[in-house]
Amino acid sequence: MSKTPKDKGNDQQTKGSELTEAETNVVADLRERKRSRVRAPDIKLNFDEDTRRLTVGHKGKDPKAACALAMHELGTVDYRFFEGVMDQVAILGQQDSSISETASNFVMSVVAGVGPQDEIEAMLAIQMGAIHQATMTMARRLNHVKTLPQQDSAERALNKLARTFASQVETLKRYRSKADQTVRVERVEVKEGGQAIVGNVQNGGRSDDKK
């Protein structure tokens, strides 16, 4: 009876761990996009137990440069807006006396993904990140309920949060579509005895006024 060579499994494991050409290209593309992307440094939180005060900062860069990058990411040039928003985002990462910088940085990563062009879009993006986190929290609770009342409560909250997130996405789309709307006049002709039309003109349309 023949025996399987002991190193055969190791050979298969080695081959399985090697990247295909397509996978290698994906990794290279990701690295290139990360190098070319401008993003704000991660948020750094510090909670003082004595004063019960939460201090917000950034990691790894000069404070002024970090603030400038974060303001760019938020789509604002108003420092008052920036300070207020950063305090609100920081609170998302505070759980009593414990701190989760991951939670606050996740919200800012959502903002960066949305790429807000003004303060309204920035606030919507922050709310979307916060609502998503709350949705995942309720989804986790729903998976660990022990009674029917707990299940009903978690399910209702989860559905409301999921609908809210979808509504936020639609709101952002509508807001951006209004900002992108432009009125172009291709050609205006005023013949003798005629009258110029001011407003939106659609080719092939007929006037509703009949004389």
GITASUL-V754272 format. One record per helix or strand of 3 or more residues. SS is the DSSP state (A for helix, B for strand). FROM is the first residue (numbers start at 1). TO is the last residue. If there is no record, write none. Layout:
# GITASUL-V754272
ss = <SS SS>
from = <FROM FROM>
to = <TO TO>
This chain:
# GITASUL-V754272
ss = <A A B B A A A A A>
from = <8 21 43 53 63 79 101 119 148>
to = <17 36 48 58 74 92 114 142 180>
